[in-house]
Amino acid sequence: MKISIALALLLLASCSSFAQETENDTLNQMEEVVIEGNTKTFIYKNGNIKIDVANSIQKTVSNTLDLLSRLPKIQISTDRQKITVIGKGTPLVYIDNQKVEMNDLEALSVEDIKTIEIIDNPSSKYEAEGRSVILITRKKSKKEGFQLVFTENATFKKKFNNYLGLNSSLKLNKTEFKANFNYNKLNPWESNGSNYTIPAQAIESNYRVAGYTNRDKYVYGVGVYHKINEEEDFSFTTNGTYKDDDFDFSTKTNSKIGEEQNRIQTLGKSKENESFINSFLNYNKKITPWDASLFAGLQYSNYNSKSFTTSLNNYNETTYQPFQQTQNNFDVDVFSGRIDFEKKFKNEMKWEMGAQHSSAIAHADLDIKIFEQDLASNSKYKLKEKNTAAYAQLSGSFMKISWMAGVRAENTGILGRYEGEVASVDKNYTTLFPKVQLSIPIDSTKTLNLNYGRSILRPDYSSTSQGITYMNPYFAFASNTNLNPAITNEIAANFQYKDKSVKFGYYENSNVINYGFLYNESQNLLIYRPQNFEKETGYNLEFVLPFSSSFWSSSNTVSFILNKIEDTSAVIGAAKPYAYYYSNHVFKLKNELQLSLTGWGLTSRNEGVFQRNSYFQLDLAASKTFFKNLSCTVNYNNVFRNRTFTENFEVSKVRSNAIFFVDNCEFSIAIRYTLGKIKDSIYKEKEVNENSGRIK
């Protein structure tokens, strides 16, 4: 759908006419008018980027994940289940200094967000799992009482999608209540394909699968915060998601095994129910005589998924016959407890220490029937994992040089077994994670920052359990019960001059997790699954070059990256430098009209094992806000309709040329209306479970 800018402005003009007819601006409303012309959307300091969402056109994006995807260096995976920071991998995500994961982000309204900060070198206070942190700070209103925010966003991709949201806040004296509910009616489209060969088995094959999902998704959350006195408070929060999917797919396959050739049409239908709930209880106390503070918290999380898939095969344009039936049930419960202590000294030094313990139990039941081969199997897998961590950190300054040194120790025990069998996974390991930071001011406009850190990336609980999805009789996606965590050591230096900066970093990553192949010769089945690759090394040279004038502001980031992934099971190609570029331009015109243009892209990437294609995307937006209560926004994303990502590699003697198609060409119209205000919002929460991002 090609929508002109003229149409976008016409829609905004219609909203403007409606607003002028209903406008009744009161003195109370005028108390919080923000002069946006003097605000900076992007703020740069010590290699970190802070985005002012509340006072920018970004606040009109329909949901938090789409908002993050428009920010510099942040990438959202095509299945919207993973966040990546360019040059840093998977980040930790915090809301108001509390760790959260993807389901919590989906439950967060963009209306509640004040700022988002991308922290490149987090301290030991943050968990060891992540080389960077995305810190989201929520807005705090200034009027006591009740507030209600309605959002409606109609989007047009390959099919129509609708997002309807309701967020509320109520403050009564020392107690504050929050609640939100969202109903999303979605019809996402998915497609991927692969050409692969196995020379040793004389196999040549290609497939292309595509399908629509009919999805009803519900997002909800409730919470209460109570201030006992000036030194004590507690909070209780529960949030969750539930979705019901009907997925119909079709796969076209051309297969040659030796002299046998087949053209296969596979029709399949999948039904899946998925639920997530996260509850935590927090207690904070200030110890005034010691100039110290104490935090204690308990948390419970549960993720449950049930799926049922059936499919039929038609060989060489004959008749459809039953192929397979798969039923997969997965459930994980995680209990956590945490305590943190912070003490400040008169010489501006600060001592921080804390401990955390979590226990997870996951169950996976898998039932498979292959009608063509008259095969049936049923297996039950149970995974237990315990993690105990402690950290200590000291920070201060000496001769204007700010410094921080800390270490975190984590012990992990994992036991996995199939019902009726001996343990197939039995691991116990302890790892230290040191962090060091120096900030050296050269003069009032120049600063040099030096950083060293070690971090860990653990696989999701579901990826270490059992599960399989057939694309056709010869190809399937599967999980891997024996994945190990990846360990990264990194050193970086950042030089900043005013708001411009240049940064250079180097890292080494062992046991990096990527997708590879496992061939089952007895079934002629190729399984595509995550596995540990031996080594990854990388260099990153990054330039940040912002610009601003009276009505035009621009944020520009360019990274030059040399990355190499190696493994003895793979054919290693040459590693070549590639570039990532991001440029955002905002024009603030008369009558509170804003226009935004955002472009980002990647050049072709040769990373040792993997070769990936270049990509470019351009997004346009126009927005107008009226007396802070009503906003109308028109978005046109991916103007040039670039949809494809390709990946070529050879692992375990399998040569693959894969392609992934993304449904990201979108035209949307959003309306947001706010009723009432809250004064001095005190609501806060702290997530206890450091592994919550793996609960999926």
C-alpha positions as CSV (number, residue, x, y, z in Angstrom):
1,M,0.0,0.0,0.0
2,K,1.5,3.3,-1.1
3,I,0.3,6.1,1.0
4,S,1.4,9.6,0.1
5,I,2.6,12.2,2.6
6,A,-0.3,14.4,1.5
7,L,-2.8,11.8,2.7
8,A,-1.0,11.6,6.0
9,L,-1.2,15.3,6.5
10,L,-4.9,15.3,5.4
11,L,-5.7,12.7,8.2
12,L,-3.9,14.9,10.7
13,A,-5.8,18.0,9.6
14,S,-9.0,16.1,10.2
15,C,-7.9,15.3,13.7
16,S,-7.0,19.0,14.2
17,S,-10.4,20.1,13.1
18,F,-12.0,17.8,15.6
19,A,-9.8,19.0,18.4
20,Q,-10.5,22.7,17.7
21,E,-14.2,22.1,18.0
22,T,-13.8,20.3,21.4
23,E,-11.0,22.3,22.9
24,N,-11.6,23.7,26.4
25,D,-8.2,24.3,27.9
26,T,-8.3,25.1,31.6
27,L,-5.7,26.7,33.9
28,N,-5.1,23.3,35.6
29,Q,-4.2,21.8,32.2
30,M,-1.8,24.6,31.4
31,E,0.3,23.9,34.5
32,E,2.1,21.1,32.7
33,V,2.6,22.4,29.2
34,V,6.0,21.3,27.9
35,I,7.9,23.5,25.5
36,E,9.1,20.8,23.3
37,G,11.1,23.1,21.0
38,N,13.8,23.3,23.7
39,T,14.1,19.6,24.5
40,K,16.7,17.2,23.2
41,T,15.3,13.8,22.1
42,F,18.8,12.2,22.2
43,I,21.3,12.8,24.9
44,Y,24.8,11.4,24.8
45,K,27.2,10.8,27.8
46,N,30.1,8.5,28.4
47,G,29.2,6.3,25.5
48,N,25.6,5.9,26.5
49,I,22.5,7.2,24.7
50,K,19.4,8.5,26.5
51,I,16.2,9.1,24.5
52,D,13.5,11.5,25.7
53,V,10.4,9.6,24.7
54,A,7.8,11.7,26.5
55,N,8.6,14.9,24.7
56,S,9.2,13.5,21.2
57,I,7.3,12.0,18.3
58,Q,8.4,8.5,19.6
59,K,5.6,8.6,22.3
60,T,3.0,8.0,19.5
61,V,4.3,4.5,18.6
62,S,1.7,1.8,19.2
63,N,3.7,-0.5,21.5
64,T,7.0,-0.7,23.4
65,L,8.7,-3.3,21.1
66,D,8.1,-1.2,18.0
67,L,9.3,1.9,19.9
68,L,12.6,0.1,20.8
69,S,13.1,-1.1,17.2
70,R,13.2,2.6,16.1
71,L,16.0,3.5,18.4
72,P,19.8,3.5,17.5
73,K,21.6,0.2,17.7
74,I,18.5,-1.8,18.9
75,Q,17.2,-4.7,16.7
76,I,14.1,-6.8,17.4
77,S,14.0,-10.3,16.0
78,T,11.5,-11.3,13.3
79,D,9.5,-13.4,15.8
80,R,9.6,-10.5,18.3
81,Q,11.1,-12.8,21.0
82,K,14.6,-11.3,21.2
83,I,16.3,-7.9,21.5
84,T,19.8,-7.3,20.2
85,V,22.1,-4.3,20.5
86,I,24.5,-3.9,17.6
87,G,28.0,-4.8,18.6
88,K,26.7,-5.9,22.1
89,G,24.4,-8.9,21.6
90,T,21.5,-9.6,23.9
91,P,21.0,-6.8,26.5
92,L,19.5,-6.7,30.0
93,V,16.3,-4.8,30.1
94,Y,15.2,-2.7,33.2
95,I,12.1,-0.7,34.0
96,D,12.8,1.9,36.7
97,N,16.0,0.0,37.6
98,Q,14.2,-3.3,37.9
99,K,15.0,-6.2,35.5
100,V,12.2,-7.4,33.2
101,E,11.8,-9.5,30.0
102,M,9.9,-9.5,26.8
103,N,6.5,-10.2,28.3
104,D,6.8,-7.3,30.7
105,L,7.7,-5.0,27.8
106,E,4.5,-6.0,26.0
107,A,2.6,-5.1,29.2
108,L,4.2,-1.6,29.3
109,S,2.3,1.2,27.7
110,V,4.4,3.7,25.6
111,E,2.3,6.4,27.4
112,D,4.0,5.5,30.7
113,I,7.6,5.9,29.3
114,K,9.6,9.0,30.1
115,T,13.1,8.0,28.9
116,I,15.0,5.1,27.5
117,E,18.7,4.8,28.0
118,I,21.1,2.4,26.2
119,I,24.0,1.7,28.6
120,D,27.0,0.2,26.9
121,N,29.1,-0.8,29.9
122,P,26.9,-1.7,32.9
123,S,28.5,-2.0,36.4
124,S,28.5,-5.0,38.7
125,K,25.3,-3.9,40.3
126,Y,23.5,-5.1,37.1
127,E,23.3,-8.9,36.6
128,A,26.1,-10.7,34.8
129,E,23.9,-11.7,32.0
130,G,24.3,-9.0,29.4
131,R,27.0,-6.8,27.9
132,S,24.6,-3.8,27.7
133,V,21.5,-2.5,29.5
134,I,18.3,-0.9,28.2
135,L,17.0,1.2,31.0
136,I,13.4,2.4,30.7
137,T,12.2,5.1,33.1
138,R,8.5,5.7,33.6
139,K,6.8,9.1,33.9
140,K,5.8,10.6,37.2
141,S,2.8,12.9,37.0
142,K,2.1,16.0,39.1
143,K,-1.5,16.0,40.0
144,E,-3.2,13.8,42.6
145,G,-6.2,11.7,41.7
146,F,-7.1,9.3,39.0
147,Q,-5.7,9.0,35.5
148,L,-7.0,6.9,32.5
149,V,-5.3,6.5,29.1
150,F,-7.1,5.1,26.1
151,T,-5.1,4.0,23.0
152,E,-6.3,2.8,19.7
153,N,-4.0,1.8,16.9
154,A,-5.2,0.4,13.6
155,T,-2.3,-1.0,11.4
156,F,-2.3,-2.3,7.9
157,K,0.4,-4.9,6.9
158,K,-0.4,-7.9,4.8
159,K,-3.5,-8.1,6.9
160,F,-5.3,-5.8,9.3
161,N,-4.1,-5.6,12.9
162,N,-5.6,-3.7,15.8
163,Y,-4.2,-2.7,19.2
164,L,-6.6,-1.4,21.9
165,G,-5.3,-0.4,25.3
166,L,-6.4,1.0,28.7
167,N,-4.0,2.1,31.5
168,S,-5.1,3.5,34.8
169,S,-3.5,5.0,38.0
170,L,-5.1,5.9,41.3
171,K,-3.3,7.6,44.2
172,L,-4.8,7.8,47.7
173,N,-2.6,9.4,50.3
174,K,0.3,7.0,50.8
175,T,-1.0,4.3,48.6
176,E,-1.0,4.1,44.8
177,F,-2.8,1.6,42.6
178,K,-2.0,0.8,38.9
179,A,-3.9,-1.4,36.4
180,N,-3.6,-2.0,32.7
181,F,-5.4,-4.1,30.1
182,N,-4.7,-4.5,26.4
183,Y,-6.5,-6.5,23.7
184,N,-4.7,-7.1,20.5
185,K,-6.4,-8.6,17.4
186,L,-3.4,-9.7,15.2
187,N,-2.9,-11.4,11.9
188,P,0.9,-11.7,11.5
189,W,2.3,-13.3,8.4
190,E,5.5,-15.5,8.5
191,S,7.6,-17.0,5.8
192,N,11.1,-18.6,5.4
193,G,12.9,-21.0,3.1
194,S,16.2,-22.8,2.6
195,N,18.2,-24.4,-0.2
196,Y,20.5,-27.0,1.4
197,T,22.7,-29.9,0.3
198,I,24.4,-32.8,2.1
199,P,27.0,-34.1,-0.4
200,A,27.9,-37.1,1.7
201,Q,24.3,-38.3,1.5
202,A,23.7,-37.2,-2.1
203,I,20.9,-34.9,-0.8
204,E,19.7,-31.7,-2.5
205,S,16.6,-30.0,-1.2
206,N,14.8,-26.7,-1.0
207,Y,11.6,-25.6,0.7
208,R,9.5,-22.4,1.2
209,V,7.0,-22.2,4.0
210,A,4.5,-19.4,4.6
211,G,1.4,-18.8,6.7
212,Y,-0.9,-16.5,8.6
213,T,-1.6,-16.6,12.3
214,N,-5.0,-15.6,13.7
215,R,-4.0,-14.3,17.2
216,D,-6.0,-13.0,20.1
217,K,-3.7,-11.5,22.7
218,Y,-4.5,-10.2,26.1
219,V,-2.0,-8.2,28.2
220,Y,-2.8,-7.3,31.8
221,G,-1.2,-5.9,35.0
222,V,-2.2,-4.8,38.5
223,G,-0.1,-3.4,41.3
224,V,-0.1,-1.6,44.6
225,Y,2.6,0.6,46.3
226,H,2.3,1.7,49.9
227,K,4.6,4.1,51.7
228,I,4.8,3.1,55.3
229,N,6.7,6.1,56.4
230,E,9.5,8.3,55.0
231,E,12.0,5.4,55.4
232,E,10.0,2.3,54.5
233,D,7.8,1.1,51.6
234,F,6.6,-2.0,50.0
235,S,4.9,-3.0,46.7
236,F,3.1,-5.9,45.1
237,T,2.8,-6.3,41.4
238,T,1.4,-9.0,39.0
239,N,1.4,-8.8,35.3
240,G,0.9,-11.3,32.5
241,T,0.0,-12.1,29.0
242,Y,-2.2,-14.7,27.3
243,K,-2.5,-15.5,23.6
244,D,-4.5,-17.9,21.5
245,D,-3.0,-18.7,18.1
246,D,-4.4,-20.5,15.1
247,F,-1.7,-20.9,12.5
248,D,-2.3,-22.3,9.0
249,F,0.8,-22.9,6.9
250,S,1.8,-24.3,3.5
251,T,5.2,-25.7,2.5
252,K,6.5,-26.3,-1.0
253,T,9.5,-28.7,-1.2
254,N,11.7,-30.0,-4.0
255,S,13.8,-33.0,-2.7
256,K,16.4,-35.2,-4.4
257,I,17.9,-38.1,-2.4
258,G,20.2,-40.0,-4.6
259,E,18.2,-40.8,-7.7
260,E,14.8,-40.3,-6.0
261,Q,13.1,-36.9,-6.7
262,N,9.9,-35.6,-5.1
263,R,7.8,-32.5,-5.3
264,I,5.9,-32.2,-2.0
265,Q,3.1,-29.9,-1.0
266,T,2.6,-29.8,2.9
267,L,-0.5,-28.3,4.5
268,G,-0.5,-27.8,8.2
269,K,-2.5,-26.4,11.0
270,S,-1.3,-25.5,14.5
271,K,-3.2,-24.3,17.6
272,E,-1.3,-22.9,20.5
273,N,-2.2,-21.4,23.9
274,E,0.5,-19.5,25.7
275,S,0.4,-17.7,29.1
276,F,2.8,-15.9,31.3
277,I,2.4,-14.5,34.8
278,N,5.0,-12.6,36.9
279,S,4.4,-11.6,40.6
280,F,6.8,-10.0,43.0
281,L,6.7,-8.5,46.5
282,N,9.3,-5.8,47.4
283,Y,10.4,-4.1,50.6
284,N,12.7,-1.0,50.8
285,K,14.1,0.6,53.9
286,K,16.4,3.6,54.4
287,I,18.8,3.3,57.3
288,T,19.3,7.1,58.0
289,P,21.9,6.9,60.8
290,W,24.2,4.8,58.6
291,D,23.4,6.7,55.3
292,A,22.5,3.3,53.9
293,S,19.6,1.5,52.3
294,L,18.3,-2.1,52.2
295,F,16.1,-3.9,49.7
296,A,14.5,-7.4,50.0
297,G,12.2,-9.1,47.5
298,L,10.5,-12.3,46.5
299,Q,9.3,-13.3,43.1
300,Y,7.3,-16.0,41.3
301,S,7.1,-16.5,37.5
302,N,5.3,-19.0,35.4
303,Y,5.3,-19.7,31.7
304,N,3.0,-22.3,30.1
305,S,2.6,-23.3,26.4
306,K,0.4,-25.9,24.8
307,S,0.5,-26.6,21.1
308,F,-1.1,-29.1,18.8
309,T,0.1,-29.4,15.1
310,T,-1.2,-31.7,12.3
311,S,-0.1,-31.8,8.7
312,L,-0.7,-33.5,5.3
313,N,1.6,-34.3,2.4
314,N,0.9,-34.4,-1.3
315,Y,3.7,-36.1,-3.3
316,N,4.1,-35.2,-6.9
317,E,0.6,-33.8,-7.4
318,T,-1.3,-36.9,-6.3
319,T,-3.5,-36.9,-3.2
320,Y,-3.0,-35.5,0.3
321,Q,-2.2,-38.1,3.0
322,P,-1.7,-37.7,6.8
323,F,1.9,-36.9,7.6
324,Q,2.4,-36.1,11.3
325,Q,0.8,-35.1,14.5
326,T,2.7,-33.3,17.3
327,Q,1.5,-32.3,20.8
328,N,3.9,-30.3,22.9
329,N,3.3,-29.1,26.5
330,F,5.9,-26.9,28.2
331,D,5.7,-25.4,31.7
332,V,8.3,-23.6,33.9
333,D,8.1,-22.2,37.4
334,V,10.7,-19.9,38.8
335,F,11.0,-18.8,42.5
336,S,13.5,-16.1,43.5
337,G,14.7,-14.2,46.5
338,R,17.1,-11.2,46.6
339,I,18.6,-8.8,49.1
340,D,20.7,-5.7,48.4
341,F,22.6,-3.3,50.7
342,E,24.1,0.1,49.9
343,K,26.3,2.3,52.1
344,K,27.6,5.8,51.3
345,F,30.7,7.3,53.0
346,K,31.6,11.0,53.7
347,N,34.4,10.9,51.2
348,E,31.9,10.3,48.4
349,M,32.7,6.6,48.2
350,K,29.9,4.1,47.9
351,W,29.9,0.4,48.9
352,E,27.3,-1.9,47.4
353,M,26.7,-5.6,48.0
354,G,24.0,-8.2,47.6
355,A,22.9,-11.8,47.1
356,Q,20.3,-13.6,45.1
357,H,19.0,-17.2,44.8
358,S,16.6,-18.6,42.2
359,S,15.2,-22.1,41.6
360,A,13.5,-23.2,38.3
361,I,11.6,-26.4,37.5
362,A,10.6,-27.0,33.9
363,H,8.5,-29.9,32.4
364,A,8.2,-30.7,28.7
365,D,5.9,-33.4,27.4
366,L,6.3,-34.3,23.7
367,D,4.1,-36.7,21.8
368,I,4.8,-37.3,18.1
369,K,3.1,-39.5,15.5
370,I,4.7,-39.9,12.0
371,F,1.9,-41.6,9.9
372,E,4.0,-42.2,6.8
373,Q,6.6,-44.3,8.7
374,D,4.1,-45.6,11.3
375,L,6.2,-44.2,14.1
376,A,5.1,-42.9,17.5
377,S,7.0,-41.6,20.4
378,N,6.2,-40.0,23.8
379,S,8.7,-38.5,26.1
380,K,8.7,-36.5,29.3
381,Y,11.6,-34.3,30.2
382,K,12.2,-32.5,33.5
383,L,14.8,-29.7,34.1
384,K,15.9,-28.4,37.4
385,E,18.2,-25.3,37.7
386,K,19.4,-23.4,40.7
387,N,21.4,-20.2,40.6
388,T,23.1,-18.5,43.6
389,A,24.8,-15.2,43.2
390,A,26.6,-12.5,45.3
391,Y,28.3,-9.3,44.3
392,A,30.3,-6.5,45.9
393,Q,31.2,-3.1,44.3
394,L,33.1,0.0,45.4
395,S,33.0,3.3,43.6
396,G,34.3,6.8,44.2
397,S,36.5,9.6,42.7
398,F,40.2,10.6,43.0
399,M,41.6,13.8,41.6
400,K,38.4,14.3,39.5
401,I,38.8,10.7,38.1
402,S,35.7,8.7,38.7
403,W,36.2,4.9,39.2
404,M,34.3,1.8,39.9
405,A,35.5,-1.8,40.7
406,G,33.3,-4.7,41.4
407,V,33.0,-8.5,41.1
408,R,30.1,-10.9,40.9
409,A,30.2,-14.6,41.7
410,E,27.5,-17.0,40.4
411,N,27.1,-20.7,41.1
412,T,24.8,-22.7,38.8
413,G,23.5,-26.3,39.1
414,I,21.5,-27.9,36.3
415,L,20.0,-31.4,36.3
416,G,17.9,-32.7,33.3
417,R,16.5,-36.1,32.7
418,Y,14.0,-38.0,30.6
419,E,11.4,-39.9,32.6
420,G,12.7,-43.4,33.4
421,E,16.3,-42.7,32.4
422,V,19.4,-41.5,34.1
423,A,20.3,-37.8,34.0
424,S,21.2,-36.6,30.5
425,V,22.3,-33.2,31.8
426,D,24.2,-32.8,35.0
427,K,26.2,-29.5,35.4
428,N,27.6,-27.5,38.3
429,Y,29.9,-24.5,37.8
430,T,30.9,-21.3,39.5
431,T,32.0,-18.2,37.6
432,L,33.5,-14.8,38.6
433,F,32.4,-11.6,36.7
434,P,34.8,-8.7,37.4
435,K,33.9,-5.1,36.2
436,V,36.2,-2.1,36.1
437,Q,35.4,1.5,34.9
438,L,37.4,4.7,34.8
439,S,36.1,8.1,33.7
440,I,38.9,10.7,33.1
441,P,37.8,14.3,32.4
442,I,40.3,16.0,30.1
443,D,38.6,19.4,30.3
444,S,35.0,20.8,30.5
445,T,34.1,19.4,27.1
446,K,36.2,16.2,26.7
447,T,36.1,13.0,28.6
448,L,37.8,9.6,28.2
449,N,36.1,6.4,29.5
450,L,37.8,3.0,29.9
451,N,35.9,-0.2,30.7
452,Y,36.5,-3.9,31.2
453,G,33.9,-6.5,32.0
454,R,33.0,-10.2,31.8
455,S,29.4,-11.3,31.2
456,I,27.3,-14.5,30.6
457,L,24.5,-15.3,28.2
458,R,22.3,-18.3,29.3
459,P,19.9,-20.0,26.9
460,D,16.1,-19.7,27.5
461,Y,14.6,-22.5,29.6
462,S,12.5,-23.7,26.6
463,S,15.5,-23.9,24.3
464,T,17.2,-26.3,26.7
465,S,14.1,-28.6,26.8
466,Q,12.6,-30.8,24.1
467,G,10.5,-29.6,21.1
468,I,10.3,-30.0,17.4
469,T,8.4,-28.5,14.5
470,Y,8.3,-30.2,11.0
471,M,8.3,-28.0,7.9
472,N,8.1,-31.0,5.6
473,P,9.1,-34.7,5.8
474,Y,12.8,-33.9,5.6
475,F,13.3,-30.7,7.6
476,A,12.4,-29.6,11.1
477,F,13.2,-26.9,13.7
478,A,14.1,-28.3,17.2
479,S,15.4,-27.3,20.6
480,N,18.6,-28.6,22.2
481,T,18.7,-30.0,25.8
482,N,22.4,-29.6,26.2
483,L,23.2,-26.0,25.5
484,N,25.9,-24.3,27.6
485,P,26.0,-20.6,28.5
486,A,28.3,-18.2,26.5
487,I,31.0,-16.2,28.4
488,T,32.2,-12.9,27.1
489,N,35.3,-10.8,28.0
490,E,35.3,-7.2,26.7
491,I,37.4,-4.1,26.8
492,A,36.4,-0.7,25.5
493,A,37.4,3.0,25.3
494,N,35.1,6.0,24.6
495,F,36.2,9.5,23.9
496,Q,33.5,12.2,24.1
497,Y,33.7,15.8,22.9
498,K,30.5,17.7,23.9
499,D,27.7,15.5,22.6
500,K,29.8,13.7,19.9
501,S,31.8,10.6,20.6
502,V,34.0,7.9,19.2
503,K,34.3,4.4,20.8
504,F,36.5,1.4,20.2
505,G,35.9,-2.0,21.7
506,Y,37.2,-5.6,21.5
507,Y,35.5,-8.8,22.8
508,E,36.0,-12.5,22.9
509,N,33.1,-14.9,23.3
510,S,33.3,-18.6,24.1
511,N,30.4,-21.1,23.6
512,V,28.5,-18.6,21.5
513,I,25.0,-19.8,20.7
514,N,23.9,-20.0,17.0
515,Y,21.8,-22.3,14.9
516,G,23.4,-25.4,13.2
517,F,22.4,-28.8,11.8
518,L,21.9,-32.3,13.0
519,Y,21.2,-35.0,10.4
520,N,19.2,-38.1,11.3
521,E,20.2,-40.7,8.7
522,S,17.6,-43.3,9.6
523,Q,14.7,-40.8,8.9
524,N,16.4,-38.7,6.2
525,L,15.6,-35.8,8.6
526,L,17.6,-32.6,8.8
527,I,17.2,-30.8,12.2
528,Y,17.9,-27.1,12.4
529,R,18.6,-26.3,16.1
530,P,20.6,-24.0,18.4
531,Q,24.1,-25.2,19.3
532,N,27.3,-23.9,20.9
533,F,30.0,-22.6,18.6
534,E,33.5,-22.6,19.9
535,K,34.6,-19.0,19.6
536,E,33.6,-15.5,18.5
537,T,35.9,-12.4,18.4
538,G,35.0,-8.9,17.4
539,Y,36.1,-5.3,17.0
540,N,33.7,-2.3,17.0
541,L,34.5,1.3,16.0
542,E,31.5,3.5,16.6
543,F,30.8,7.2,15.9
544,V,27.9,9.2,17.3
545,L,27.2,12.5,15.6
546,P,24.1,14.4,16.7
547,F,22.9,17.7,15.2
548,S,20.2,20.2,16.3
549,S,18.8,23.5,15.3
550,S,15.7,25.5,16.2
551,F,13.2,23.2,14.4
552,W,15.4,20.3,13.1
553,S,17.2,17.7,15.2
554,S,19.1,14.7,14.0
555,S,20.7,11.7,15.6
556,N,23.3,9.7,13.7
557,T,25.2,6.6,14.6
558,V,27.7,4.7,12.4
559,S,29.5,1.5,13.5
560,F,32.3,-0.4,11.7
561,I,32.4,-4.0,12.9
562,L,34.8,-6.9,12.2
563,N,33.3,-10.1,13.7
564,K,34.4,-13.7,13.3
565,I,32.6,-16.9,14.4
566,E,34.5,-20.1,14.5
567,D,33.8,-23.8,15.1
568,T,35.4,-27.1,14.1
569,S,32.1,-28.4,12.7
570,A,31.8,-25.5,10.3
571,V,33.6,-24.2,7.1
572,I,35.2,-20.9,8.1
573,G,35.1,-18.2,5.5
574,A,36.9,-14.8,5.5
575,A,35.8,-12.3,8.0
576,K,35.2,-8.8,6.5
577,P,34.3,-5.5,8.1
578,Y,30.7,-4.3,7.7
579,A,28.9,-1.2,8.7
580,Y,25.7,-0.4,10.7
581,Y,24.2,3.1,10.2
582,Y,21.2,4.9,11.8
583,S,19.9,8.3,11.1
584,N,16.8,9.9,12.7
585,H,15.5,13.4,11.7
586,V,12.7,15.2,13.5
587,F,11.1,18.4,12.3
588,K,9.0,20.4,14.8
589,L,6.8,22.7,12.7
590,K,4.1,25.2,13.6
591,N,0.9,24.3,15.4
592,E,2.6,21.4,17.3
593,L,3.0,19.4,14.1
594,Q,6.0,17.0,14.0
595,L,7.4,15.1,11.1
596,S,9.9,12.2,11.6
597,L,12.2,10.4,9.1
598,T,14.3,7.4,10.3
599,G,16.6,5.3,8.2
600,W,18.8,2.4,9.3
601,G,20.7,-0.4,7.6
602,L,23.5,-3.0,7.6
603,T,25.9,-3.7,4.8
604,S,26.6,-7.3,3.8
605,R,28.2,-9.3,6.6
606,N,30.9,-12.0,6.3
607,E,31.4,-13.3,9.9
608,G,33.5,-16.4,9.5
609,V,30.9,-19.1,9.6
610,F,27.9,-16.9,8.5
611,Q,27.4,-14.7,5.5
612,R,24.4,-12.4,5.7
613,N,22.9,-9.9,3.2
614,S,22.7,-6.1,3.4
615,Y,19.5,-4.4,4.5
616,F,18.0,-0.9,4.6
617,Q,14.7,0.4,6.0
618,L,13.1,3.9,5.9
619,D,10.2,4.9,8.2
620,L,8.1,8.1,8.1
621,A,5.8,9.5,10.7
622,A,3.6,12.6,11.2
623,S,2.0,13.5,14.5
624,K,0.0,16.3,16.1
625,T,-0.9,16.7,19.8
626,F,-3.7,18.8,21.2
627,F,-3.7,20.2,24.8
628,K,-1.7,17.1,25.9
629,N,-4.8,15.0,26.0
630,L,-5.4,13.9,22.4
631,S,-2.9,12.9,19.8
632,C,-3.2,11.7,16.2
633,T,-0.3,9.9,14.5
634,V,0.2,8.5,11.0
635,N,3.1,6.1,10.4
636,Y,4.4,4.6,7.2
637,N,7.1,2.1,8.0
638,N,9.5,0.3,5.6
639,V,8.7,2.7,2.7
640,F,10.9,0.8,0.2
641,R,9.4,-2.6,1.2
642,N,12.6,-4.4,2.0
643,R,11.4,-7.7,3.5
644,T,14.2,-10.3,3.2
645,F,17.1,-11.4,5.3
646,T,19.5,-14.1,4.0
647,E,22.0,-16.3,5.7
648,N,24.5,-18.7,4.1
649,F,26.7,-21.2,5.9
650,E,28.1,-24.7,6.1
651,V,27.9,-26.6,9.4
652,S,28.2,-30.3,10.1
653,K,28.8,-31.0,6.4
654,V,25.5,-29.3,5.5
655,R,25.5,-26.4,3.1
656,S,22.6,-24.0,3.6
657,N,21.3,-20.9,1.8
658,A,18.4,-19.6,4.0
659,I,16.0,-16.8,3.5
660,F,13.6,-15.1,6.0
661,F,10.8,-12.8,5.0
662,V,9.5,-10.1,7.4
663,D,6.0,-8.6,7.5
664,N,7.2,-5.1,8.4
665,C,5.7,-2.9,5.7
666,E,3.1,-1.0,7.7
667,F,0.7,1.9,7.5
668,S,-1.0,2.8,10.8
669,I,-3.3,5.4,12.3
670,A,-3.1,5.9,16.1
671,I,-5.3,7.9,18.5
672,R,-4.4,8.4,22.2
673,Y,-6.6,10.2,24.7
674,T,-5.7,10.9,28.4
675,L,-8.3,11.6,31.1
676,G,-7.2,12.9,34.5
677,K,-3.8,13.3,36.1
678,I,-1.8,11.8,39.0
679,K,0.3,14.0,41.4
680,D,3.8,12.9,42.5
681,S,3.5,9.3,41.4
682,I,5.6,7.2,43.8
683,Y,4.9,3.8,42.3
684,K,8.0,1.6,41.9
685,E,9.0,-2.0,41.7
686,K,12.1,-4.1,41.6
687,E,12.4,-7.5,39.8
688,V,14.1,-10.2,41.9
689,N,14.6,-12.9,39.3
690,E,17.7,-12.3,37.3
691,N,16.8,-15.1,34.9
692,S,13.4,-13.8,34.0
693,G,14.4,-13.1,30.4
694,R,14.9,-16.8,29.9
695,I,11.3,-17.7,30.9
696,K,9.9,-18.6,27.5
